[in-house]
Amino acid sequence: MSCILFFDGACRGNPGPMAIGVVLFRDGKKVKDLSKFLGTGTNNIAEWSALIEGLKLAKDHGCRELEVRGDSQLIIRQITGKYRVRSSNLMPLFHEAKKLSNSFERLRFKWITREENIYADALSNKSLF
């Protein structure tokens, strides 16, 4: 099954309250969305957490082929190996995301603009208020 996943993390202050938003689509139809408050942390932790929760969601919904779209250039470049993860507190999140990535027959990561990520962005911000 081919799916598209949108993810976003939000943080008020850095560190500060953080939340995630994830939306999963199959054949152009929304399958599931997720919005969750995570507590206090950094923007990068929120973004990585959103990616991980999104990958879990796609796996749980039987997606075999997945395109992951996010507006964090840093996360997209780190997960694809273009940038190294240097922060020791982000390494466990990176490894978890890489492990989950092995759950899919085909996986593609794509950076998109914030305007293209409105659903996940709105969900992540909703949980902060």
MMTF fields as JSON, N, C-alpha, C and O atoms, coordinates in Angstrom:
{
  "mmtfVersion": "1.0.0",
  "mmtfProducer": "UNKNOWN",
  "numBonds": 515,
  "numAtoms": 516,
  "numGroups": 129,
  "numChains": 1,
  "numModels": 1,
  "chainsPerModel": [1],
  "groupsPerChain": [129],
  "chainIdList": ["A"],
  "bondAtomList": [4, 2, 8, 6, 12, 10, 16, 14, 20, 18, 24, 22, 28, 26, 32, 30, 36, 34, 40, 38, 44, 42, 48, 46, 52, 50, 56, 54, 60, 58, 64, 62, 68, 66, 72, 70, 76, 74, 80, 78, 84, 82, 88, 86, 92, 90, 96, 94, 100, 98, 104, 102, 108, 106, 112, 110, 116, 114, 120, 118, 124, 122, 128, 126, 132, 130, 136, 134, 140, 138, 144, 142, 148, 146, 152, 150, 156, 154, 160, 158, 164, 162, 168, 166, 172, 170, 176, 174, 180, 178, 184, 182, 188, 186, 192, 190, 196, 194, 200, 198, 204, 202, 208, 206, 212, 210, 216, 214, 220, 218, 224, 222, 228, 226, 232, 230, 236, 234, 240, 238, 244, 242, 248, 246, 252, 250, 256, 254, 260, 258, 264, 262, 268, 266, 272, 270, 276, 274, 280, 278, 284, 282, 288, 286, 292, 290, 296, 294, 300, 298, 304, 302, 308, 306, 312, 310, 316, 314, 320, 318, 324, 322, 328, 326, 332, 330, 336, 334, 340, 338, 344, 342, 348, 346, 352, 350, 356, 354, 360, 358, 364, 362, 368, 366, 372, 370, 376, 374, 380, 378, 384, 382, 388, 386, 392, 390, 396, 394, 400, 398, 404, 402, 408, 406, 412, 410, 416, 414, 420, 418, 424, 422, 428, 426, 432, 430, 436, 434, 440, 438, 444, 442, 448, 446, 452, 450, 456, 454, 460, 458, 464, 462, 468, 466, 472, 470, 476, 474, 480, 478, 484, 482, 488, 486, 492, 490, 496, 494, 500, 498, 504, 502, 508, 506, 512, 510],
  "bondOrderList": [1, 1, 1, 1, 1, 1, 1, 1, 1, 1, 1, 1, 1, 1, 1, 1, 1, 1, 1, 1, 1, 1, 1, 1, 1, 1, 1, 1, 1, 1, 1, 1, 1, 1, 1, 1, 1, 1, 1, 1, 1, 1, 1, 1, 1, 1, 1, 1, 1, 1, 1, 1, 1, 1, 1, 1, 1, 1, 1, 1, 1, 1, 1, 1, 1, 1, 1, 1, 1, 1, 1, 1, 1, 1, 1, 1, 1, 1, 1, 1, 1, 1, 1, 1, 1, 1, 1, 1, 1, 1, 1, 1, 1, 1, 1, 1, 1, 1, 1, 1, 1, 1, 1, 1, 1, 1, 1, 1, 1, 1, 1, 1, 1, 1, 1, 1, 1, 1, 1, 1, 1, 1, 1, 1, 1, 1, 1, 1],
  "groupList": [{"groupName": "MET", "atomNameList": ["N", "CA", "C", "O"], "elementList": ["N", "C", "C", "O"], "formalChargeList": [0, 0, 0, 0], "bondAtomList": [1, 0, 2, 1, 3, 2], "bondOrderList": [1, 1, 2], "singleLetterCode": "M", "chemCompType": "L-PEPTIDE LINKING"}, {"groupName": "SER", "atomNameList": ["N", "CA", "C", "O"], "elementList": ["N", "C", "C", "O"], "formalChargeList": [0, 0, 0, 0], "bondAtomList": [1, 0, 2, 1, 3, 2], "bondOrderList": [1, 1, 2], "singleLetterCode": "S", "chemCompType": "L-PEPTIDE LINKING"}, {"groupName": "CYS", "atomNameList": ["N", "CA", "C", "O"], "elementList": ["N", "C", "C", "O"], "formalChargeList": [0, 0, 0, 0], "bondAtomList": [1, 0, 2, 1, 3, 2], "bondOrderList": [1, 1, 2], "singleLetterCode": "C", "chemCompType": "L-PEPTIDE LINKING"}, {"groupName": "ILE", "atomNameList": ["N", "CA", "C", "O"], "elementList": ["N", "C", "C", "O"], "formalChargeList": [0, 0, 0, 0], "bondAtomList": [1, 0, 2, 1, 3, 2], "bondOrderList": [1, 1, 2], "singleLetterCode": "I", "chemCompType": "L-PEPTIDE LINKING"}, {"groupName": "LEU", "atomNameList": ["N", "CA", "C", "O"], "elementList": ["N", "C", "C", "O"], "formalChargeList": [0, 0, 0, 0], "bondAtomList": [1, 0, 2, 1, 3, 2], "bondOrderList": [1, 1, 2], "singleLetterCode": "L", "chemCompType": "L-PEPTIDE LINKING"}, {"groupName": "PHE", "atomNameList": ["N", "CA", "C", "O"], "elementList": ["N", "C", "C", "O"], "formalChargeList": [0, 0, 0, 0], "bondAtomList": [1, 0, 2, 1, 3, 2], "bondOrderList": [1, 1, 2], "singleLetterCode": "F", "chemCompType": "L-PEPTIDE LINKING"}, {"groupName": "ASP", "atomNameList": ["N", "CA", "C", "O"], "elementList": ["N", "C", "C", "O"], "formalChargeList": [0, 0, 0, 0], "bondAtomList": [1, 0, 2, 1, 3, 2], "bondOrderList": [1, 1, 2], "singleLetterCode": "D", "chemCompType": "L-PEPTIDE LINKING"}, {"groupName": "GLY", "atomNameList": ["N", "CA", "C", "O"], "elementList": ["N", "C", "C", "O"], "formalChargeList": [0, 0, 0, 0], "bondAtomList": [1, 0, 2, 1, 3, 2], "bondOrderList": [1, 1, 2], "singleLetterCode": "G", "chemCompType": "PEPTIDE LINKING"}, {"groupName": "ALA", "atomNameList": ["N", "CA", "C", "O"], "elementList": ["N", "C", "C", "O"], "formalChargeList": [0, 0, 0, 0], "bondAtomList": [1, 0, 2, 1, 3, 2], "bondOrderList": [1, 1, 2], "singleLetterCode": "A", "chemCompType": "L-PEPTIDE LINKING"}, {"groupName": "ARG", "atomNameList": ["N", "CA", "C", "O"], "elementList": ["N", "C", "C", "O"], "formalChargeList": [0, 0, 0, 0], "bondAtomList": [1, 0, 2, 1, 3, 2], "bondOrderList": [1, 1, 2], "singleLetterCode": "R", "chemCompType": "L-PEPTIDE LINKING"}, {"groupName": "ASN", "atomNameList": ["N", "CA", "C", "O"], "elementList": ["N", "C", "C", "O"], "formalChargeList": [0, 0, 0, 0], "bondAtomList": [1, 0, 2, 1, 3, 2], "bondOrderList": [1, 1, 2], "singleLetterCode": "N", "chemCompType": "L-PEPTIDE LINKING"}, {"groupName": "PRO", "atomNameList": ["N", "CA", "C", "O"], "elementList": ["N", "C", "C", "O"], "formalChargeList": [0, 0, 0, 0], "bondAtomList": [1, 0, 2, 1, 3, 2], "bondOrderList": [1, 1, 2], "singleLetterCode": "P", "chemCompType": "L-PEPTIDE LINKING"}, {"groupName": "VAL", "atomNameList": ["N", "CA", "C", "O"], "elementList": ["N", "C", "C", "O"], "formalChargeList": [0, 0, 0, 0], "bondAtomList": [1, 0, 2, 1, 3, 2], "bondOrderList": [1, 1, 2], "singleLetterCode": "V", "chemCompType": "L-PEPTIDE LINKING"}, {"groupName": "LYS", "atomNameList": ["N", "CA", "C", "O"], "elementList": ["N", "C", "C", "O"], "formalChargeList": [0, 0, 0, 0], "bondAtomList": [1, 0, 2, 1, 3, 2], "bondOrderList": [1, 1, 2], "singleLetterCode": "K", "chemCompType": "L-PEPTIDE LINKING"}, {"groupName": "THR", "atomNameList": ["N", "CA", "C", "O"], "elementList": ["N", "C", "C", "O"], "formalChargeList": [0, 0, 0, 0], "bondAtomList": [1, 0, 2, 1, 3, 2], "bondOrderList": [1, 1, 2], "singleLetterCode": "T", "chemCompType": "L-PEPTIDE LINKING"}, {"groupName": "GLU", "atomNameList": ["N", "CA", "C", "O"], "elementList": ["N", "C", "C", "O"], "formalChargeList": [0, 0, 0, 0], "bondAtomList": [1, 0, 2, 1, 3, 2], "bondOrderList": [1, 1, 2], "singleLetterCode": "E", "chemCompType": "L-PEPTIDE LINKING"}, {"groupName": "TRP", "atomNameList": ["N", "CA", "C", "O"], "elementList": ["N", "C", "C", "O"], "formalChargeList": [0, 0, 0, 0], "bondAtomList": [1, 0, 2, 1, 3, 2], "bondOrderList": [1, 1, 2], "singleLetterCode": "W", "chemCompType": "L-PEPTIDE LINKING"}, {"groupName": "HIS", "atomNameList": ["N", "CA", "C", "O"], "elementList": ["N", "C", "C", "O"], "formalChargeList": [0, 0, 0, 0], "bondAtomList": [1, 0, 2, 1, 3, 2], "bondOrderList": [1, 1, 2], "singleLetterCode": "H", "chemCompType": "L-PEPTIDE LINKING"}, {"groupName": "GLN", "atomNameList": ["N", "CA", "C", "O"], "elementList": ["N", "C", "C", "O"], "formalChargeList": [0, 0, 0, 0], "bondAtomList": [1, 0, 2, 1, 3, 2], "bondOrderList": [1, 1, 2], "singleLetterCode": "Q", "chemCompType": "L-PEPTIDE LINKING"}, {"groupName": "TYR", "atomNameList": ["N", "CA", "C", "O"], "elementList": ["N", "C", "C", "O"], "formalChargeList": [0, 0, 0, 0], "bondAtomList": [1, 0, 2, 1, 3, 2], "bondOrderList": [1, 1, 2], "singleLetterCode": "Y", "chemCompType": "L-PEPTIDE LINKING"}],
  "groupTypeList": [0, 1, 2, 3, 4, 5, 5, 6, 7, 8, 2, 9, 7, 10, 11, 7, 11, 0, 8, 3, 7, 12, 12, 4, 5, 9, 6, 7, 13, 13, 12, 13, 6, 4, 1, 13, 5, 4, 7, 14, 7, 14, 10, 10, 3, 8, 15, 16, 1, 8, 4, 3, 15, 7, 4, 13, 4, 8, 13, 6, 17, 7, 2, 9, 15, 4, 15, 12, 9, 7, 6, 1, 18, 4, 3, 3, 9, 18, 3, 14, 7, 13, 19, 9, 12, 9, 1, 1, 10, 4, 0, 11, 4, 5, 17, 15, 8, 13, 13, 4, 1, 10, 1, 5, 15, 9, 4, 9, 5, 13, 16, 3, 14, 9, 15, 15, 10, 3, 19, 8, 6, 8, 4, 1, 10, 13, 1, 4, 5],
  "groupIdList": [1, 2, 3, 4, 5, 6, 7, 8, 9, 10, 11, 12, 13, 14, 15, 16, 17, 18, 19, 20, 21, 22, 23, 24, 25, 26, 27, 28, 29, 30, 31, 32, 33, 34, 35, 36, 37, 38, 39, 40, 41, 42, 43, 44, 45, 46, 47, 48, 49, 50, 51, 52, 53, 54, 55, 56, 57, 58, 59, 60, 61, 62, 63, 64, 65, 66, 67, 68, 69, 70, 71, 72, 73, 74, 75, 76, 77, 78, 79, 80, 81, 82, 83, 84, 85, 86, 87, 88, 89, 90, 91, 92, 93, 94, 95, 96, 97, 98, 99, 100, 101, 102, 103, 104, 105, 106, 107, 108, 109, 110, 111, 112, 113, 114, 115, 116, 117, 118, 119, 120, 121, 122, 123, 124, 125, 126, 127, 128, 129],
  "secStructList": [7, 3, 3, 3, 3, 3, 3, 3, 3, 3, 3, 1, 1, 1, 1, 3, 3, 3, 3, 3, 3, 3, 3, 3, 3, 3, 6, 6, 3, 3, 3, 3, 3, 3, 3, 3, 3, 3, 3, 3, 3, 7, 2, 2, 2, 2, 2, 2, 2, 2, 2, 2, 2, 2, 2, 2, 2, 2, 2, 2, 6, 6, 7, 1, 3, 3, 3, 3, 3, 3, 1, 7, 2, 2, 2, 2, 2, 2, 2, 6, 6, 1, 1, 7, 7, 7, 7, 6, 6, 6, 2, 2, 2, 2, 2, 2, 2, 2, 2, 2, 2, 6, 6, 7, 1, 3, 3, 3, 3, 3, 3, 7, 7, 4, 4, 4, 4, 2, 2, 2, 2, 2, 2, 2, 2, 2, 6, 6, 7],
  "xCoordList": [0.824, 0.0, 0.865, 1.803, 0.563, 1.332, 0.672, -0.53, 1.465, 0.946, 1.822, 2.982, 1.238, 1.971, 1.785, 0.669, 2.879, 2.871, 3.385, 4.454, 2.62, 3.053, 3.337, 2.552, 4.454, 4.764, 5.246, 5.801, 5.031, 5.531, 5.622, 4.779, 6.641, 6.797, 6.729, 7.146, 6.202, 6.094, 6.608, 6.485, 7.184, 7.746, 7.56, 7.802, 7.139, 7.005, 8.159, 8.14, 9.152, 10.408, 11.292, 10.802, 12.557, 13.446, 14.564, 15.623, 14.373, 13.27, 11.997, 11.992, 10.916, 9.609, 8.596, 8.964, 7.318, 6.273, 6.347, 6.533, 6.201, 6.298, 5.168, 4.604, 4.854, 3.775, 4.076, 4.958, 3.322, 3.504, 2.175, 1.101, 2.285, 1.145, 1.558, 2.622, 0.716, 1.002, -0.281, -1.352, -0.171, -1.331, -0.9, 0.106, -1.675, -1.382, -2.473, -3.665, -2.035, -2.951, -2.667, -1.52, -3.722, -3.605, -4.553, -5.737, -4.042, -4.848, -5.57, -6.723, -4.89, -5.443, -6.462, -6.999, -6.731, -7.713, -7.025, -6.135, -7.45, -6.878, -7.266, -8.442, -6.262, -6.472, -6.557, -7.425, -5.641, -5.568, -4.737, -3.83, -5.062, -4.188, -3.942, -4.659, -2.921, -2.496, -1.984, -1.202, -2.423, -1.965, -1.699, -2.567, -0.482, -0.144, 0.808, 1.786, 0.502, 1.386, 2.456, 2.143, 3.716, 4.814, 5.468, 6.285, 5.132, 5.818, 6.793, 6.539, 7.913, 8.905, 10.112, 10.583, 10.598, 11.774, 12.134, 11.707, 12.923, 13.388, 12.604, 11.897, 12.749, 12.092, 12.575, 11.776, 13.876, 14.393, 13.843, 13.572, 13.675, 13.07, 11.632, 11.186, 10.909, 9.518, 9.459, 8.612, 10.337, 10.345, 10.676, 9.988, 11.718, 12.08, 10.952, 10.661, 10.324, 9.216, 8.04, 7.388, 7.767, 6.684, 6.995, 6.121, 8.231, 8.623, 8.457, 7.91, 8.924, 8.826, 7.375, 7.02, 6.534, 5.114, 4.447, 3.586, 4.843, 4.299, 4.711, 3.887, 5.968, 6.434, 5.71, 5.353, 5.498, 4.733, 3.315, 2.793, 2.699, 1.329, 1.245, 0.345, 2.172, 2.185, 2.403, 1.759, 3.299, 3.553, 2.301, 1.921, 1.663, 0.447, -0.706, -1.587, -0.704, -1.773, -1.398, -2.068, -0.333, 0.015, 0.625, 0.605, 1.166, 1.813, 3.106, 3.94, 3.255, 4.489, 5.401, 6.623, 4.779, 5.509, 5.074, 3.883, 6.063, 5.747, 6.589, 7.806, 5.905, 6.605, 6.365, 5.221, 7.45, 7.384, 7.7, 8.738, 6.805, 6.971, 7.003, 6.138, 8.007, 8.13, 8.779, 9.507, 8.514, 9.061, 10.343, 10.826, 10.888, 12.161, 13.296, 13.51, 14.017, 15.146, 16.172, 16.761, 16.39, 17.38, 17.029, 17.874, 15.804, 15.398, 15.452, 15.966, 14.933, 14.958, 16.402, 16.708, 17.277, 18.677, 19.403, 20.293, 19.042, 19.678, 19.205, 20.021, 17.916, 17.397, 17.873, 17.996, 18.14, 18.616, 20.138, 20.686, 20.827, 22.276, 23.057, 24.283, 22.376, 23.088, 23.774, 24.821, 23.174, 23.77, 23.943, 23.18, 24.946, 25.133, 24.318, 24.084, 23.893, 23.255, 24.385, 25.062, 24.59, 25.722, 25.325, 26.157, 24.068, 23.61, 23.341, 22.559, 23.992, 23.857, 22.425, 22.005, 21.677, 20.293, 19.355, 18.245, 19.783, 18.958, 19.306, 18.519, 20.46, 20.894, 19.899, 19.622, 19.351, 18.376, 17.135, 16.58, 16.706, 15.556, 15.894, 15.087, 17.083, 17.551, 17.588, 17.108, 18.158, 18.259, 16.886, 16.667, 15.969, 14.612, 13.934, 13.279, 14.094, 13.501, 14.124, 13.411, 15.433, 16.103, 15.62, 15.406, 15.451, 14.963, 13.546, 13.248, 12.683, 11.315, 11.303, 10.418, 12.276, 12.367, 12.525, 12.123, 13.102, 13.293, 11.985, 11.975, 10.897, 9.586, 8.923, 7.894, 9.503, 8.849, 9.655, 10.885, 8.918, 9.587, 10.242, 11.358, 9.528, 10.042, 9.751, 8.64, 10.746, 10.6, 11.334, 12.491, 10.62, 11.197, 10.909, 9.798, 11.911, 11.752, 11.817, 12.667, 10.909, 10.829, 10.623, 9.722, 11.48, 11.283, 10.208, 10.208, 9.295, 8.247, 8.227, 8.795, 7.579, 7.464, 6.417, 5.588, 6.475, 5.496, 4.069, 3.126, 3.93, 2.613, 2.069, 0.854, 2.941, 2.521, 2.252, 1.734, 2.609, 2.484, 1.433, 1.564, 0.393, -0.574, -1.325, -1.608, -1.655, -2.426, -1.619, -2.092, -0.403, 0.438, 0.814, 0.857, 1.084, 1.422, 0.267, 0.476, -0.941, -2.117, -2.329, -2.669, -2.131, -2.302, -1.269, -1.595, -0.026, 1.007, 0.75, 0.934, 0.331, 0.057, -1.199, -1.292, -2.17, -3.417, -3.141, -3.803, -2.183, -1.89, -1.09, -0.884, -0.645, 0.108, -0.801, -0.36, -2.049, -2.948, -4.034, -4.859],
  "yCoordList": [-1.184, 0.0, 1.244, 1.35, 2.173, 3.4, 4.502, 4.743, 5.159, 6.181, 7.421, 7.376, 8.533, 9.785, 10.229, 10.253, 10.574, 11.003, 12.43, 12.749, 13.287, 14.643, 14.698, 14.184, 15.319, 15.433, 16.834, 17.521, 17.26, 18.549, 18.558, 17.987, 19.203, 19.432, 20.925, 21.726, 21.294, 22.709, 22.905, 22.026, 24.071, 24.384, 25.869, 26.683, 26.231, 27.637, 27.959, 27.609, 28.626, 28.807, 27.627, 26.636, 27.724, 26.626, 26.51, 27.106, 25.766, 24.819, 25.515, 26.671, 24.732, 25.192, 24.101, 22.97, 24.413, 23.421, 22.955, 23.763, 21.657, 21.119, 20.143, 19.528, 20.022, 19.141, 18.663, 19.188, 17.654, 17.112, 17.039, 17.004, 17.019, 16.806, 15.877, 16.052, 14.884, 13.889, 13.611, 13.493, 13.506, 13.166, 12.104, 12.261, 11.018, 9.915, 9.835, 9.829, 9.774, 9.658, 8.375, 7.939, 7.778, 6.647, 6.903, 7.168, 6.825, 7.067, 8.411, 8.519, 9.431, 10.772, 11.025, 12.127, 10.007, 10.155, 10.07, 9.246, 10.933, 10.913, 9.615, 9.26, 8.919, 7.678, 7.965, 7.439, 8.809, 9.071, 10.325, 10.634, 11.038, 12.119, 12.0, 11.301, 12.69, 12.595, 13.951, 14.592, 14.377, 15.619, 15.318, 14.801, 15.647, 15.265, 16.273, 16.7, 16.646, 17.49, 16.59, 15.511, 17.023, 16.177, 16.645, 15.92, 17.825, 18.352, 19.43, 20.174, 19.519, 20.55, 19.947, 18.865, 20.672, 20.214, 21.211, 22.365, 20.755, 21.632, 21.373, 20.374, 22.295, 22.148, 20.885, 20.172, 20.611, 19.423, 18.136, 17.183, 18.095, 16.917, 16.764, 15.651, 17.866, 17.813, 17.306, 16.471, 17.79, 17.352, 15.861, 15.127, 15.414, 13.986, 13.121, 12.053, 13.581, 12.829, 12.723, 11.682, 13.791, 13.769, 12.753, 11.99, 12.746, 11.774, 10.345, 9.493, 10.086, 8.732, 8.302, 7.186, 9.173, 8.823, 8.606, 7.738, 9.389, 9.221, 7.89, 7.213, 7.51, 6.229, 5.066, 4.085, 5.181, 4.146, 4.05, 2.954, 5.191, 5.24, 4.58, 3.779, 4.912, 4.324, 2.816, 2.062, 2.383, 0.947, 0.246, -0.803, 0.815, 0.229, 0.157, -0.693, 1.036, 1.049, 0.289, 0.408, -0.481, -1.389, -0.754, -1.351, 0.439, 1.088, 0.34, 0.105, -0.022, -0.679, 0.303, 0.267, 1.177, 2.247, 3.558, 3.84, 4.356, 5.566, 6.734, 6.632, 7.847, 9.107, 9.972, 10.246, 10.403, 11.209, 12.646, 12.929, 13.545, 14.962, 15.789, 15.657, 16.632, 17.501, 18.812, 18.894, 19.86, 21.177, 21.497, 22.629, 20.508, 20.697, 20.196, 18.991, 21.142, 20.752, 19.961, 19.011, 20.352, 19.666, 18.187, 17.32, 17.9, 16.51, 15.706, 14.587, 16.257, 15.549, 15.274, 14.177, 16.236, 16.039, 15.083, 14.353, 15.076, 14.137, 12.701, 11.78, 12.505, 11.145, 10.541, 9.321, 11.385, 10.884, 10.788, 10.354, 11.187, 11.054, 12.21, 12.145, 13.264, 14.427, 15.238, 15.844, 15.247, 15.894, 14.84, 13.877, 15.037, 14.163, 14.682, 15.884, 13.763, 14.143, 14.302, 13.33, 15.508, 15.785, 15.824, 15.59, 16.117, 16.277, 14.91, 14.115, 14.653, 13.348, 13.082, 11.927, 14.126, 13.892, 13.57, 13.086, 13.832, 13.501, 12.137, 11.587, 11.592, 10.316, 9.176, 8.424, 9.017, 7.933, 8.101, 7.112, 9.338, 9.591, 9.258, 8.663, 9.644, 9.332, 7.812, 7.311, 7.095, 5.634, 4.971, 4.006, 5.483, 4.928, 5.153, 4.255, 6.343, 6.647, 5.77, 5.278, 5.571, 4.718, 3.274, 2.606, 2.798, 1.429, 1.285, 0.306, 2.247, 2.216, 2.307, 1.75, 3.001, 3.15, 1.801, 1.642, 0.844, -0.493, -1.269, -2.361, -0.736, -1.398, -1.286, -1.916, -0.492, -0.197, -0.74, -0.725, -1.223, -1.732, -0.596, -0.728, 0.516, 1.716, 2.912, 3.07, 3.747, 4.907, 6.084, 5.985, 7.197, 8.417, 9.568, 9.694, 10.404, 11.587, 12.814, 12.911, 13.742, 14.931, 16.169, 16.214, 17.18, 18.452, 19.236, 19.301, 19.83, 20.684, 22.005, 22.11, 23.0, 24.288, 24.195, 23.285, 25.142, 25.183, 25.3, 24.735, 26.043, 26.211, 24.89, 24.7, 23.99, 22.677, 21.701, 20.604, 22.116, 21.243, 21.765, 21.595, 22.398, 23.098, 22.18, 22.583, 20.959, 20.065, 19.628, 19.723, 19.149, 18.711, 19.897, 19.772, 21.044, 22.246, 22.661, 22.975, 22.661, 23.043, 22.066, 22.484, 20.778, 19.779, 19.953, 19.837, 20.23, 20.4, 21.651, 21.639, 22.717, 23.952, 23.859, 24.494, 23.063, 22.884, 22.337, 22.725, 21.454, 20.81, 21.708, 21.358, 22.844, 23.766, 24.753, 25.439, 24.825, 25.822, 25.19, 25.899],
  "zCoordList": [0.0, 0.0, 0.0, 0.79, -0.867, -0.974, -0.148, -0.262, 0.675, 1.582, 1.551, 1.141, 1.994, 2.172, 3.614, 4.133, 4.241, 5.629, 5.724, 5.205, 6.39, 6.703, 8.197, 8.994, 8.586, 10.01, 10.334, 9.477, 11.583, 12.041, 13.555, 14.246, 14.053, 15.484, 15.738, 14.901, 16.896, 17.253, 18.666, 19.519, 18.898, 20.203, 20.458, 19.567, 21.646, 22.038, 22.977, 24.157, 22.434, 23.151, 22.768, 22.228, 23.034, 22.653, 23.681, 23.483, 24.775, 25.008, 25.485, 25.909, 25.388, 25.814, 25.604, 25.286, 25.774, 25.519, 24.066, 23.155, 23.859, 22.502, 22.22, 23.125, 20.922, 20.48, 19.067, 18.388, 18.643, 17.297, 16.559, 17.16, 15.244, 14.372, 13.244, 12.65, 12.943, 11.92, 11.153, 11.747, 9.825, 8.994, 7.99, 7.299, 7.916, 7.003, 5.938, 6.245, 4.672, 3.537, 2.766, 2.665, 2.225, 1.309, 0.155, 0.364, -1.051, -2.25, -2.193, -2.61, -1.677, -1.633, -0.54, -0.43, 0.273, 1.359, 2.711, 2.918, 3.627, 4.972, 5.668, 5.744, 6.171, 6.903, 8.399, 9.096, 8.883, 10.319, 10.542, 9.769, 11.607, 12.03, 13.521, 14.237, 13.969, 15.359, 15.802, 15.1, 16.957, 17.564, 19.031, 19.733, 19.495, 20.862, 21.501, 20.887, 22.75, 23.552, 24.162, 24.666, 24.122, 24.59, 25.882, 26.449, 26.355, 27.532, 27.119, 26.172, 27.824, 27.558, 26.851, 27.199, 25.854, 25.119, 24.044, 24.075, 23.095, 22.02, 20.736, 20.606, 19.801, 18.511, 17.791, 17.184, 17.858, 17.183, 17.784, 17.054, 19.084, 19.723, 19.245, 18.965, 19.151, 18.676, 17.242, 16.922, 16.377, 14.975, 14.863, 14.153, 15.553, 15.52, 16.075, 15.537, 17.144, 17.749, 16.791, 16.719, 16.059, 15.062, 13.966, 13.555, 13.499, 12.473, 12.983, 12.283, 14.189, 14.77, 14.917, 14.539, 15.461, 15.622, 14.268, 14.125, 13.289, 11.943, 11.325, 10.709, 11.48, 10.955, 11.634, 10.982, 12.933, 13.66, 13.125, 12.921, 12.902, 12.388, 11.015, 10.763, 10.138, 8.789, 8.85, 8.121, 9.708, 9.88, 10.387, 9.865, 11.393, 11.979, 10.983, 11.113, 10.001, 8.998, 7.725, 6.699, 7.803, 6.719, 5.492, 4.416, 5.628, 4.481, 4.156, 5.031, 2.902, 2.459, 1.739, 1.885, 0.96, 0.275, 0.911, 1.038, 1.308, 2.055, 1.572, 1.416, 1.34, 1.107, 2.329, 2.693, 2.963, 4.18, 3.808, 3.21, 4.162, 3.834, 5.115, 5.981, 5.214, 6.379, 6.008, 5.019, 6.814, 6.505, 7.277, 7.24, 7.97, 8.661, 7.76, 7.623, 7.151, 6.302, 7.092, 6.577, 8.346, 9.171, 9.345, 9.123, 9.735, 9.971, 8.678, 8.669, 7.591, 6.308, 5.89, 5.423, 6.047, 5.657, 6.594, 6.158, 7.859, 8.782, 8.543, 8.525, 8.361, 8.18, 6.857, 6.743, 5.858, 4.564, 4.499, 3.486, 5.568, 5.617, 5.015, 4.934, 4.594, 4.035, 5.128, 4.897, 6.327, 7.49, 8.575, 8.654, 9.397, 10.55, 11.733, 11.862, 12.586, 13.846, 14.849, 15.184, 15.324, 16.215, 17.688, 18.564, 17.957, 19.338, 19.977, 19.456, 21.096, 21.757, 22.226, 22.291, 22.55, 23.003, 21.839, 22.063, 20.596, 19.436, 18.836, 18.066, 19.174, 18.598, 18.836, 17.902, 20.047, 20.241, 19.346, 18.867, 19.124, 18.257, 16.805, 16.092, 16.38, 15.033, 14.817, 13.801, 15.78, 15.647, 15.635, 14.903, 16.438, 16.435, 15.083, 14.554, 14.535, 13.222, 12.135, 11.26, 12.177, 11.186, 11.301, 10.289, 12.52, 12.728, 12.163, 11.478, 12.445, 11.917, 10.396, 9.748, 9.826, 8.371, 7.675, 6.522, 8.368, 7.801, 7.676, 7.107, 8.189, 8.138, 6.768, 6.526, 5.871, 4.605, 3.428, 3.432, 2.416, 1.213, 0.434, -0.068, 0.345, -0.303, 0.575, 1.083, 0.749, 1.613, 0.983, 0.575, 0.921, 0.358, 1.308, 1.824, 1.536, 2.363, 1.464, 0.58, 1.705, 0.867, 1.734, 2.571, 1.517, 2.194, 1.455, 0.225, 2.212, 1.657, 2.42, 3.508, 1.85, 2.535, 3.642, 3.662, 4.547, 5.643, 5.086, 5.64, 3.981, 3.362, 2.818, 2.765, 2.42, 1.932, 3.079, 2.868, 4.28, 5.452, 6.431, 7.644, 5.899, 6.757, 7.717, 8.845, 7.301, 8.173, 9.385, 10.518, 9.153, 10.268, 11.154, 12.378, 10.536, 11.29, 12.202, 13.374, 11.663, 12.459, 13.621, 14.727, 13.373, 14.435, 15.543, 16.725, 15.161, 16.188, 17.018, 18.235, 16.373, 17.112, 17.963, 19.013, 17.509, 18.267, 19.665, 20.629, 19.773, 21.064, 22.005, 23.167, 21.522, 22.39, 23.12, 24.042, 22.717, 23.331, 24.177, 24.753]
}
